[in-house]
Each structure stands twice: as structure tokens, then as C-alpha cells.
Amino acid sequence: MRLLLVESDQATAQALIKTLKQGGITVDHAQTGHEAIDMLRHYDYDLALTELTLEDLEGFEVIRRVRKTQIHTPIIVLSGMNRPQAKIKAFHAGADDYITKPFDTDELLARLQAVLRRSRGFSTTVMTVGPLSLDLNAKSASVNGNHVQLTGKEYAILELLVLRRGNVLTKDAFLNHLYGGIDEPEMKIIDVFICKLRRKLQQFGAGHLIGTVWGRGYVLREEAKPVGPVPAPDGTQVETKALQPSL
């Protein structure tokens, strides 16, 4: 998950960034409302988390301006303002959820995850696409009920593909998701990750879930296409076949 945090107080921002990163979330920080609007226009975030009291604009106005420009990134308000009127005003402006300070860390992370799931069309923490199941809480993947051992980077790529299934993701998008613009390796590393990820999924019968769109990037298909023999975990050749997505 890549999140934009909008918070003018530097000490509060650093504490929140630490909490969110411990929860496995990649965080970018905007100190002002204008900066937040600009970043949401130019970068593709999974979520935005904003305070209402900012240096230049009220959080309500930030949300209104973002929605006016047809940016549909889910926005969650995190504020010390706990009056019902403030909550109603935020929802009318276009907020997706409202969390009051002080907050419980586990509840914050759970609600961020819930809003993200709903925005991507999933109702539970276990997301299923064809024979593939992804557990957001456990950060694990399985194919046809078989656990697939993934590295941290492989899981992050698969999570992004599942959350945006059916959409073509560029290599730049993967690099941003994995590294957040810090010490990014060469773009070809994404091809290496995808190749390893495909092989691991295919070993358990996932088929060609991850498709290549030449000149554009990769996409997670709604249904798997068949593949030929692939090496099983013990090195023998096994046949795999496409499975229909679960209903």
C-alpha cells in the first residue's frame, strides 16, 4: 500500500510515518494542502490520510478540490476534531472515512486496509482472483490452497497486481511502489521479480495469471490462461492448467 500523509506538524507527521511503515505501508508526506493536491494529481496513491488543520488550506477544502478534479483516491481524515458537524462536513466534501485522535494503532491500520479493500471491490481481507488467494492480514499468498513462499518484494508486487486487477501497471509504477523513489534500481529488476513470481505461482497451477502488455507493463488477469509443463518444487515436470475464477 502506498499512502500520502497530509500533516503540517512535523513531529506528528514523523510519528505517524513510523507507525504506518511498521504496518508495511509506503508513505509520502505533504506538509501543505496545495502540496497534497499537486501530489495527488501527479502520483497514483492507494490512499490519502489527511489532517483537517493545515498551514494553508482546511482539510475540507483539500478534499473538495481533489474530488472536483476527478481524483478518486480514497481519502481518510485523521483529526482531533470529534464533533459530528466536522465529520458530516468531511463526508460531504468527499472523504471516505473519519478517524479521531487519539487513535488505536491497530484500529487505524485495520480501517486503512478496509477502505482500500472496498475501493478495489473486495469485501474481506482475503482477496481471491481465480485460483489465487491473497491474505492482506497475514501478507501471504496461496494457489489452489497451497501456500506460496514469497519474498517481501514479490509479495508487494503481487499485492499491487491483485488490488488493481485488470489494470495495466507500468514498471515505473512497480518501482514507485517498491522503493518510493529512494535508491531505485534499474527498471529491468521488475522483469526479474515478475519472472520469479510467475514461476512460483505456476508451480501450483495458477496458469498465466500475470500477463505482459508489450510496451506498457503487466496486468493480473481475471482468469488464468493455460501454460505448458513447469518445474515442480522438487524439480520434476508437472502439467498446469487454467482454472476459472471463483464466484
Stockholm file with secondary structure:
# STOCKHOLM 1.0

chainA/1-247         MRLLLVESDQATAQALIKTLKQGGITVDHAQTGHEAIDMLRHYDYDLALTELTLEDLEGFEVIRRVRKTQIHTPIIVLSGMNRPQAKIKAFHAGADDYITKPFDTDELLARLQAVLRRSRGFSTTVMTVGPLSLDLNAKSASVNGNHVQLTGKEYAILELLVLRRGNVLTKDAFLNHLYGGIDEPEMKIIDVFICKLRRKLQQFGAGHLIGTVWGRGYVLREEAKPVGPVPAPDGTQVETKALQPSL
#=GR chainA/1-247 SS CEEEEECSCHHHHHHHHHHHHHTTCEEEEESSHHHHHHHHHHSCCSEEEECSBCSSSBHHHHHHHHHHTTCCCCEEEEESCCCHHHHHHHHHHTCSEEEESSCCHHHHHHHHHHHHHHHTTCCSSEEEETTEEEETTTTEEEETTEEECCCHHHHHHHHHHHHTTTSCBCHHHHHHHHHTTSSCCCTHHHHHHHHHHHHHHHTTTCCSCEEEETTTEEEECSSCCCCCCEECTTSCEECCCCCCCCC
#=GC SS_cons         CEEEEECSCHHHHHHHHHHHHHTTCEEEEESSHHHHHHHHHHSCCSEEEECSBCSSSBHHHHHHHHHHTTCCCCEEEEESCCCHHHHHHHHHHTCSEEEESSCCHHHHHHHHHHHHHHHTTCCSSEEEETTEEEETTTTEEEETTEEECCCHHHHHHHHHHHHTTTSCBCHHHHHHHHHTTSSCCCTHHHHHHHHHHHHHHHTTTCCSCEEEETTTEEEECSSCCCCCCEECTTSCEECCCCCCCCC
//
